[in-house]
Amino acid sequence: MELEKRVQKDIELFTKNCGEVEEGIVKSMARKYYEDALYYMEKKDYVTAFGCIAYAHGLIDAIRLQSGEKVAD
């Protein structure tokens, strides 16, 4: 899968996953990384966009782990 499509898929998955966790400072930080990913996608800097969205997913996973939920594979 080419990098642009991979990042777009991860951005869509983040939108779904973000809606499944409670509000808080960590979720707010995750959203900022998501917004950064969108910005870098517009600039066609897919490597940086991928890094941003991967970090955003990690923050959402941290919220889930802290609340005792299972982290998505």
N, C-alpha and C positions, 0 to 999 in steps of 0.2 A: 504494500500500500504506500503510495507516495506521501511524503511528509505533510503536505497541505491538507490532504483528505484525512490523515490520521489526527491532526490537530483539530480539524473541524468536528470529527467524531467525538473527541475528548471534550470539546467545548459543549456539545449537545448533551453528553452524558453528565457533565458537571451541572448543567441547568437542572436536570432531573434530580440528581443526588443532593444538590443544595436545598431544594425544596423539601427534602425529607428530614432535615435536621432543624433543631431549635435555633432561634436567634441568639446572638451573643457576639462577643468581641472576636472570637476566632472565626466565626462565620463571616463577619464583616471583613476580616482580613482576607479570607478566601475569595470573597466577591471582588476585592481590589485586585487580586492576582488574576481573576477571571477577566476583569476589565482591561488589565494590562495585556492579557492574551489577545483580546479582541483588537486592541490598538496595534499590536505587532502583526497580527494577521492582515490588517489594512495596509501595513507597510511592507507586506510580503516577507517579513523576517520570521520564517516559520520555526527556526531553531529556538529563538527567544520566546516565541509564542508557546511552543511546546513546553519549555521550561516553566513558564508562568502557569499554564493550565495544570501541569503535573504537580506543581507546588500547591495549587488550589485544591486539587483532589486530595493531596496528603493532609491538608488542614481539615477537610471534611471527614476523612478517615479518622483523624485524631478525635474529633467530636464524637464520632460513633463509638470509638474504643473507650473513651472516657465515660460514656453513658451505658456501656455494657452491650452495645449492639454489635452484631457481626459486621465486619468490613467486607465490602464487595470484592470478589476475586478479580 
